[in-house]
Amino acid sequence: MDTAARVPVALGSRSYEIVVGSGLLKHVGDLCGDLLPGRRVMIVTNPAVNRLYGTTVSNSLRRAGFQVATTEIPAGERAKSLRHAAGLYRAFLDNRMDRRSVVVALGGGVIGDLAGYAAATFLRGVPLVQIPTTLLAQVDSSVGGKVAVNLPEGKNLVGAFYQPSLVVADVRTLQSLPPRQMRGGLAEVVKYGMIADRELFTYVETYLDAILRAEEESLTYLVTRSCAIKAQVVEEDEREEGMRAILNFGHTVGHALETGAGYRKLLHGEAIAVGMVVATKLSVDRGLCEQRDLDRLRTLLIRIGLPVETSLDMKRLMRTIGYDKKVRNRMIYVVLTKGIGHVTLAEISDLGELRAAVRTTRST
Ligand SMILES: NC(=O)c1ccc[n+]([C@@H]2O[C@H](COP(=O)([O-])OP(=O)(O)OC[C@H]3O[C@@H](n4cnc5c(N)ncnc54)[C@H](O)[C@@H]3O)[C@@H](O)[C@H]2O)c1
């Protein structure tokens, strides 16, 4: 292994480690080692990721004594469906998987969520190893145990909290990531800076060029730091009963944009970028945060190449926000910022206030 950092996620009997570094894929077998109860492994991946990394991972697992099979699901958000979950159950049965068999999710957030959901529910739960290969999956979706599939009515409406046994984040895999995916993932890193770590925010400002060139040292720092922040939040509130909600900074409007735009048009990170601008504008309007922090955020997002504006119809956007899980009793729960690195949970009862903040991000 060239370099590796280990981020512990302390959740009692559900504790696990996130191993972050470059060149880790060929060591996956050793990293899994004795950690897992069974020797039968099903790698769930998609054709593109399988072509790039499937052989390295399966060879490494075989060398460590695992019996390995691979199932591919099509790329794209549409694969996060009950239909494809059922397809996975069938593949697990065909491969005679039992309760000790292991599901390895090799890919981005779609694979992680779908394979994670299938692992959480097959035989009431089999061990799961996450090998995230997008920046978004490395800093966010593979950590914390949220797994889900979509329904036609909305994203992530069926799911579970199901912690993996191990997460292996090999930043070298990000070198093959399309630039748009990289930029989308960076939105989540900026989010961690906004909610918890001014230094991380400044790091992205300072080393953006190296990060966009996928330099391993910068990426290892970003992923390790982001995972440490997420791990800390999840340790305090595993099932999102309180403070875990701070991870939703930018997500109220972000999710609505993703859904309203038909969630194949905007990447998750792109929607979150606009959502963070709206949340920060609301914070400025409420006197919680300085205008210069909003300016810094906008400038950084623009430099990354992320959108800070939306042309989505306002009525449609507000209607979609009404369907979001964060709306209860007609009160919208939002995460606001008290300046870069600090957040606070807040409620909005006056939709006009939200509309005014959204209006500042209109591109038409
Ligand atoms: N569970 C959670 O806590 C959580 C958090 C945030 C987002 N999500 C979910 O994550 C999903 C989005 O994940 P995503 O952004 O990773 O998208 P994705 O999984 O669709 O991956 C994006 C694309 O990149 C390709 N790809 C993956 N790794 C690659 C690599 N190393 N090189 C080249 N191409 C590669 C994939 O084939 C895919 O086409 C959404 O469904 C979202 O709801 C879940």
The ligand as an SDF file (V2000), in Angstrom:
LIG
                    3D

 44 48  0  0  0  0  0  0  0  0999 V2000
  -26.3480    6.9300    0.9730 N   0  0  0  0  0  0  0  0  0  0  0  0
  -26.0190    8.1840    1.1460 C   0  0  0  0  0  0  0  0  0  0  0  0
  -25.7700    8.6380    2.2620 O   0  0  0  0  0  0  0  0  0  0  0  0
  -25.9300    9.0700   -0.0630 C   0  0  0  0  0  0  0  0  0  0  0  0
  -25.3740   10.3570    0.0530 C   0  0  0  0  0  0  0  0  0  0  0  0
  -25.2580   11.1310   -1.0900 C   0  0  0  0  0  0  0  0  0  0  0  0
  -25.6720   10.6370   -2.3160 C   0  0  0  0  0  0  0  0  0  0  0  0
  -26.2050    9.3950   -2.3990 N   0  0  0  0  0  0  0  0  0  0  0  0
  -26.6390    8.8460   -3.6910 C   0  0  0  0  0  0  0  0  0  0  0  0
  -25.5060    8.6730   -4.5290 O   0  0  0  0  0  0  0  0  0  0  0  0
  -25.9390    8.6550   -5.8860 C   0  0  0  0  0  0  0  0  0  0  0  0
  -24.9810    9.4360   -6.7460 C   0  0  0  0  0  0  0  0  0  0  0  0
  -23.7220    8.8400   -6.6690 O   0  0  0  0  0  0  0  0  0  0  0  0
  -22.5370    9.2260   -7.6890 P   0  0  0  0  0  0  0  0  0  0  0  0
  -22.4770   10.6890   -7.8250 O   0  0  0  0  0  0  0  0  0  0  0  0
  -21.3420    8.4970   -7.2490 O   0  0  0  0  0  0  0  0  0  0  0  0
  -23.0800    8.7090   -9.0930 O   0  0  0  0  0  0  0  0  0  0  0  0
  -23.0290    7.2830   -9.8180 P   0  0  0  0  0  0  0  0  0  0  0  0
  -22.9620    6.1850   -8.8690 O   0  0  0  0  0  0  0  0  0  0  0  0
  -24.1280    7.2840  -10.8090 O   0  0  0  0  0  0  0  0  0  0  0  0
  -21.6530    7.3270  -10.5910 O   0  0  0  0  0  0  0  0  0  0  0  0
  -21.4810    8.2770  -11.5970 C   0  0  0  0  0  0  0  0  0  0  0  0
  -20.9050    7.6990  -12.8690 C   0  0  0  0  0  0  0  0  0  0  0  0
  -19.5080    7.5580  -12.7170 O   0  0  0  0  0  0  0  0  0  0  0  0
  -19.0810    6.3010  -13.1970 C   0  0  0  0  0  0  0  0  0  0  0  0
  -17.9150    5.9470  -12.4020 N   0  0  0  0  0  0  0  0  0  0  0  0
  -17.8870    5.5670  -11.1140 C   0  0  0  0  0  0  0  0  0  0  0  0
  -16.6220    5.4770  -10.6860 N   0  0  0  0  0  0  0  0  0  0  0  0
  -15.8240    5.7730  -11.7360 C   0  0  0  0  0  0  0  0  0  0  0  0
  -14.4330    5.8650  -11.9020 C   0  0  0  0  0  0  0  0  0  0  0  0
  -13.5910    5.6920  -10.8880 N   0  0  0  0  0  0  0  0  0  0  0  0
  -13.9580    6.1890  -13.1190 N   0  0  0  0  0  0  0  0  0  0  0  0
  -14.7970    6.4260  -14.1550 C   0  0  0  0  0  0  0  0  0  0  0  0
  -16.1350    6.3920  -14.0480 N   0  0  0  0  0  0  0  0  0  0  0  0
  -16.6380    6.0660  -12.8460 C   0  0  0  0  0  0  0  0  0  0  0  0
  -20.2690    5.4090  -13.0080 C   0  0  0  0  0  0  0  0  0  0  0  0
  -20.2340    4.3560  -13.9260 O   0  0  0  0  0  0  0  0  0  0  0  0
  -21.4390    6.3430  -13.2570 C   0  0  0  0  0  0  0  0  0  0  0  0
  -21.7500    6.3670  -14.6150 O   0  0  0  0  0  0  0  0  0  0  0  0
  -27.3550    9.1930   -5.8820 C   0  0  0  0  0  0  0  0  0  0  0  0
  -28.2420    8.1300   -6.1130 O   0  0  0  0  0  0  0  0  0  0  0  0
  -27.5450    9.7340   -4.4780 C   0  0  0  0  0  0  0  0  0  0  0  0
  -28.8850    9.6420   -4.0370 O   0  0  0  0  0  0  0  0  0  0  0  0
  -26.3280    8.6070   -1.3070 C   0  0  0  0  0  0  0  0  0  0  0  0
  1  2  1  0
  2  3  2  0
  2  4  1  0
  4  5  1  0
  4 44  2  0
  5  6  2  0
  6  7  1  0
  7  8  2  0
  8  9  1  0
  8 44  1  0
  9 10  1  0
  9 42  1  0
 10 11  1  0
 11 12  1  0
 11 40  1  0
 12 13  1  0
 13 14  1  0
 14 15  2  0
 14 16  1  0
 14 17  1  0
 17 18  1  0
 18 19  2  0
 18 20  1  0
 18 21  1  0
 21 22  1  0
 22 23  1  0
 23 24  1  0
 23 38  1  0
 24 25  1  0
 25 26  1  0
 25 36  1  0
 26 27  1  0
 26 35  1  0
 27 28  2  0
 28 29  1  0
 29 30  1  0
 29 35  2  0
 30 31  1  0
 30 32  2  0
 32 33  1  0
 33 34  2  0
 34 35  1  0
 36 37  1  0
 36 38  1  0
 38 39  1  0
 40 41  1  0
 40 42  1  0
 42 43  1  0
M  CHG  2   8   1  16  -1
M  END
$$$$
